[in-house]
């Protein structure tokens, strides 16, 4: 059916009555039936109307005709017909075709000869299975055509309607599955790194594969413009997507090979917003770690400055002859000069005795001073923490993340965007095609 021609072989069972071919069987020794060549009797002028070949009478001289004594004739001519069948390739290769074989009287009209189907059903008992088509049904219906030389009359005949279904296994394994797999490869082009030279090679290979499959399907598909094949449209759309993937791969590879000093245009920055947030988070962490030693050294200097200010605010704490230990407990007084020499000075017994009466009051005063020192130390720690937070915020605000966006980042963002776009188009189109194929 590639050329929209249905080739059919079979035979007809034609029966009619001829009053001139009757005899009395008792006069002829009880002979009830004879067979003669078809050229020896009258035959209806039946031809195939929608033939794709030259018009010719059916049958041949080698075919016999059975004649009974009551004038009943039976004629079963074998035929090999090639008829025109308009093919609807919309759902190829999941298509159903309905073809007709029209037998019509050539000169006789309904005034002299009336041809009618003997049965509505066509016997398929002797049908030989075909590797490409299955016969779903075959029926016989009356048919007539208005006469062109006797106005008001019609040529009568029989129309055989045959419904065919294409066998799909071959086409599914050799066409549908490979095309769907190629469509996935067409999408996977954008997952390859832009710097890889195989990216363009894969895109071109997939493009050539679609071209080959489209040419193969065009060769085996009936050539008609009355209907459009869904599979052909699907392949053409995938071929267009493959062409766009080759072009986009070239654009992306051109992007990643741009000069690093060339800034990224503003209209391309919208494509790297997600990448920008990722880079910003990384830079924040990296900047904080990088500035952490500097901040710590600055905090040490501020601690020293704070300690010196605290010492200036507390005369007792700045006395050269005494100090309080860092743990807040009262310590022994030491002389700086002697401590430098590794010597300790202890108070004498007389000095201890003279000061024994005022020791209790002196301790209370020093405990109060210790509490004030703790409060000041806590306040200083809060100030240092606030200082560190301000420095961190200033460092984060000073990050120029746009200047760190490279053309490689832009190319990767374009690849990611095209991957999702092409994947969505491919999945949607494939789903629509499969749904349309499943509909009868």
Residue pairs with C-beta under 8 A, 6 or more apart in sequence:
1 85
1 87
1 97
1 133
1 164
1 222
2 220
2 221
2 222
3 222
3 223
4 84
4 85
4 86
4 87
4 222
4 224
5 52
5 82
5 83
5 84
5 85
6 81
6 82
6 83
6 84
6 85
6 99
6 101
6 162
7 80
7 81
7 82
8 79
8 80
8 81
8 82
8 83
8 101
8 162
9 78
9 79
9 80
9 81
10 78
10 79
11 76
11 77
11 78
11 79
12 58
12 75
12 76
12 77
12 79
12 103
13 74
13 75
13 76
13 118
14 44
14 46
14 74
14 75
14 76
14 77
15 72
15 73
15 74
15 75
15 118
16 44
16 72
16 73
17 71
17 72
17 73
18 41
18 42
18 67
18 71
18 73
19 71
20 71
21 41
21 67
21 71
21 73
22 69
22 70
22 71
23 31
23 69
24 69
25 31
25 32
25 69
31 69
32 68
32 69
33 66
33 67
33 68
33 69
34 66
34 67
35 64
35 65
35 66
35 67
36 64
36 65
36 67
37 61
37 62
37 63
37 64
37 65
38 59
38 60
38 61
38 63
38 64
38 65
38 75
38 77
39 61
40 65
41 65
41 67
41 73
43 57
43 59
43 65
43 75
44 105
44 108
44 113
44 115
45 57
45 105
45 106
45 107
45 108
46 57
46 58
46 103
46 104
46 105
46 106
46 115
46 157
47 55
47 56
47 57
47 58
47 103
47 104
47 106
48 55
48 58
48 79
48 81
48 83
48 101
48 102
48 103
49 102
49 103
49 104
49 145
49 157
50 83
50 84
50 100
50 101
50 102
51 81
51 82
51 83
51 84
52 82
52 83
52 84
53 82
55 106
58 77
58 79
58 103
59 75
59 77
59 78
59 79
60 77
63 75
63 76
63 77
63 78
65 73
65 74
65 75
66 73
66 74
66 75
67 73
81 101
83 99
83 100
83 101
83 102
85 97
85 99
85 100
86 224
86 226
87 95
87 97
87 222
87 224
87 227
88 95
88 97
88 226
88 227
89 95
89 221
89 222
89 224
89 227
89 228
89 229
90 227
90 228
90 229
90 230
91 229
91 230
91 436
91 437
92 166
92 221
92 229
92 230
92 231
92 232
93 166
93 168
93 171
93 172
93 175
93 176
93 231
94 166
94 168
94 437
94 438
95 166
96 136
96 163
96 164
96 165
96 166
96 440
97 133
97 163
97 164
97 165
97 166
98 161
98 162
98 163
98 164
99 161
99 162
99 164
100 159
100 160
100 161
100 162
101 159
101 160
101 162
102 143
102 157
102 158
102 159
102 160
103 115
103 143
103 157
103 158
103 159
103 160
104 115
104 143
104 145
104 155
104 156
104 157
105 113
105 115
105 155
105 156
105 157
106 155
108 155
109 147
109 150
109 153
109 154
109 155
109 156
110 144
110 153
110 154
110 155
110 156
111 150
111 153
113 156
114 156
115 156
115 157
115 158
116 142
116 156
116 158
117 140
117 141
117 142
117 158
118 140
119 140
120 139
120 140
120 141
121 138
121 139
121 140
122 138
122 139
122 140
122 160
122 162
124 135
124 138
127 135
131 167
132 166
132 167
133 164
133 165
133 166
133 167
134 164
134 165
134 166
134 167
135 162
135 163
135 164
136 163
136 164
136 165
137 161
137 162
137 163
138 160
138 161
138 162
138 163
139 160
139 161
140 158
140 159
140 160
140 161
141 158
141 159
141 160
141 161
142 156
142 157
142 158
142 159
143 156
143 157
143 158
143 159
144 154
144 155
144 156
144 157
145 154
145 155
145 157
146 153
146 154
146 155
147 153
147 154
147 155
175 213
175 216
175 217
175 231
176 231
178 213
179 210
179 213
179 234
179 235
179 238
180 430
182 206
182 209
182 210
182 213
182 238
183 238
183 241
183 426
183 430
184 426
185 202
185 206
186 203
186 206
186 210
186 238
186 241
186 242
186 245
186 422
186 426
187 419
187 422
187 423
187 426
188 202
189 199
189 202
189 203
189 206
189 245
189 249
190 245
190 248
190 249
190 415
190 416
190 418
190 419
190 422
191 415
191 419
192 198
192 199
192 202
193 199
194 252
194 253
194 255
194 256
194 408
194 411
194 412
194 415
195 256
195 408
199 249
199 252
199 253
200 246
200 249
200 250
200 253
203 242
203 245
203 246
203 249
204 246
206 242
206 245
207 239
207 242
207 243
207 245
207 246
210 235
210 238
210 239
210 242
211 239
213 235
214 232
214 235
214 236
214 239
217 229
217 231
217 232
217 235
218 232
221 229
221 232
230 433
230 436
230 437
231 433
234 429
234 430
234 433
237 429
238 426
238 429
241 422
241 425
241 426
245 418
245 422
248 414
248 418
251 414
252 411
252 414
252 415
253 411
255 407
255 410
255 411
255 414
256 407
256 408
256 411
257 407
258 407
260 406
260 407
262 407
264 272
264 402
264 405
264 406
264 407
264 410
268 410
269 276
269 402
269 405
271 410
271 413
271 414
271 417
272 405
272 409
272 410
272 413
274 413
275 405
275 409
275 412
275 413
276 401
276 402
276 405
279 401
279 404
279 405
279 409
280 399
280 401
283 399
283 401
283 404
284 396
284 399
287 395
287 396
287 399
288 392
288 395
291 391
291 392
291 395
295 388
295 391
295 392
298 391
299 384
299 387
299 388
302 384
302 387
303 380
303 384
306 380
306 383
306 384
310 317
310 373
310 376
310 377
310 380
311 317
311 318
312 318
313 376
314 369
314 373
316 322
316 369
317 323
317 324
317 373
320 336
321 333
321 335
321 336
322 333
322 334
323 331
323 334
324 330
324 331
324 366
324 369
324 370
324 373
325 331
328 370
328 373
328 374
330 363
330 366
332 344
332 346
333 345
333 347
334 344
334 345
335 345
338 344
338 345
355 362
